[in-house]
Amino acid sequence: MKRSIYLLLLSFLMIFGIYNSVYAQSPQFSIFDSFNTPSKSGEGRVVIHQSEEIKQLVGTRIDSENVDLINGKTFLKTIGYRIQMYSGNLQQKSREEAESLQKKIAGQYPDITAYVEFDAPFWRLRIGDFRSFEEASMMLRILRSSYPQKKNEIYILESNILLPLD
């Protein structure tokens, strides 16, 4: 019985090793390969002429000053929009209010990130990482209806945002 388990394990390792060596030598599939597949009758065909170096770069992440690693996740830093929900300059009270509001927002909208920022002498709560003004506008309407007492304080501003890459 032990011998048969040993042979089974040994043959599995050999098959796995052969598969890995063949797979490692084969080129990786890329979008360019899908263009080179034969087309159906009557359809056009796209031919791309480029160097092999470019083909190898497609799909690889290049380190840049605009890419940040935060808590094990990769983000692209770019210009976008955030919604300013709160701003106050009473040091301790303003900080507490911004953090309290941040917790409420996180509970209500777990997919939207809320940032408490300090830019002396102001504590601010800014919400979201929106790529377009339209995305931010939709959230602005939702927030104004959810927080009518802050309706006149809530507005959209252009800001540096973080877009997840993973």
C-alpha positions, 0 to 999 in steps of 0.5 A: 500500500505504501509503495503504491502511494509512493509511486502515485505521488512520484508519477504526479510529480513527474507529470507536474514537472513536465507540464511546468517545463513545457508551460514555462517555455511557451509564450504567454497569451496576450491581446495580440494573439487574439488578433492573429487567430484566423477569422471567419469567412468574410471577416477582416483580419488585423495584423499588428507589426511591432517589436517583440519588446513591446509585446512583452511589455503589454500587461506588465505593470511599470513602476512609476511615481504615480503608483502607490502601494497602500496596505498591500494594494496598488493604487494609481495617483491621478487627478479626479474629483472628491466631495468635500463634506465637512470643514472646520477650524476648531481644533479638537471639535472639528477633528472629532466631527470630521472623524464621526462623520467619516464613520457614518459615511463608511457605515452607509457607503462601504464602497466609498472611501472617506478621507479626514485631512488636516491642512492647518488650521482646517480639518476636512472630510473629503469623500470618494475617488471619482474619475469624472465630474458626473460620477461625483455629481451622482454621489453629491445628490445622494449625500445632499439628500441623506444629510439635508442639514449639511446640504449647503456645505457639500460640494465637488472639488478637483483633487488628487485621487487614488484608483485601485489597480488590483 
